[in-house]
């Protein structure tokens, strides 16, 4: 079977389906079975796709839902920077480094 290199367009002969290196430019070419059998496995960038993956046919994943309750926000007494905190009693201001009491969490968990 004669095939044409996908990179340099040189024609060369191959025995059948498989991966073959072009004798001129050295790029690897994939030759598929032309017998009309089952469809070839899907590929991504010339490599076999992961099992169950169908490239290009999957919609992007939806964004995660917003939290049911808004996250607590505190304001630094030193620089007045407002930021979100978790369930902690004292947070460090990311802007100036001051310790900010949050009124949340257990103050004994330090």
Secondary structure, 3 states (H helix, E strand, C coil): CEEECCCCCCEEECCCCEEEECCCCCCEEEECCCCCCCCCCCEECCEECCCCCCCCCCCCCCCCCCCCCCCCEEECCCCCCEEECCCCCEEECCCCCCEEECCCCCCCCC
